[in-house]
C-alpha cells in the first residue's frame, strides 16, 4: 500500500465531509463549502489521472451556483428560502436516465481514446451519476440521495484503486451521510404531506 497523503487530499476530505453534512441538514452554506471542495478536487484528480472527475468538478461549481440560487430564491416554486423537498417526476427520471446513458457512453469513448485513463468506463459512470445527483440536489429531489449512494458505491473502490485512500475513506463517510440525508429529507417530505407533489403536478 502506497499512501502518499497530501494537503490537497486532506483539505478535500474536510470540506467534502462538511459539505455533505450541511446538505443533509438542508443548510444553504453547503454550496460555498462545496465550491471550495470542488477546487481542491480539481487539483487532486488531475494529479491522479482521473480526468473526467476533474472536469466534473468544474461542472459542479456551475451547478453549485445554480443550487445556491434555487435554495435562496425558492426556485420559483415558493417563497424565497423555502424550496420544498419533492419526489422526482417520471419526466425527470426519463431525461436523467437518457442523459446518464449517453453521457457515460460518450465520456468512456473520449477518455479511452484521448487520455491515458486506466479506468475510462468507471470514471465516466461516476461522472454521469454525480451530475444527475447534483441536479437533483439543486432541485431538492428526494431521489438524488439514491443517485449519490450509487455513485459512492463505485467511488469507494475506484479511489482505493488509484491509491487515494483518504478520499476513498471520505466516500465511505459520504455514503453514511447520504443514507442519513435520505432519511432526513424523507421525513421532511412526509411532514408536509402531498404539497410538494401538488406543486409540480402541472
Steps between C-alpha positions, in 0.01 A plus 500: 500500500646833386327768704629842395272739688503859377358820647272520198348160579475581873323831437278332243407245765408771752302728268323205337384359833374839618322560168304172504410550868361845416302363204344234722393780736367705203736785594575743215864535611564161334538680165801725574667221698435268206660744256816504713494120498464493121806721450710273721383190315582649159865506607486157667332319210725650235795366696336155519409484130125502570430750224122466481475545876722810475285646225192407698609733779479797260141404418433456871609859560249623241228278647588622849437858389164387360418301815598792722257720306212250505534433871516872580229605254265205540556391140195695389275248676459659839599792713869589509704258707230230510564268205305185595626144497310302239509176306647466152234500227479231231605755237806597706599135545466443125732781396744437785526133396547591132760763581678258734526219245608728215740694722664185634544357149641823356737562790624141499586530130667839550708389798601175333618668180622842610660441842719251682218410741518143627135504614307679222163330556497535879621860483222577249231314695573680827505830312154438352353383832648795686365755253151351523520493880622859518215621277257320730664656803462846341126437461468319836388175338480225761637235264821698444627322813455160330708623207772618740492164678545319167790730406669456839485121472713532185720786623619313811683217319595728208693744720661215694616354166655839419677503842284791622436318824389799707261606225367143486446514875330838459251343261421230757405792725309658212306177459393508864408870474301430185293238682443751783411769245254268325326421827494866604359626172245217502382617843477857370292386203270296722453797734362724224276231356415525131573870453834459311347246260203729439734790424660315207196307376455740209 
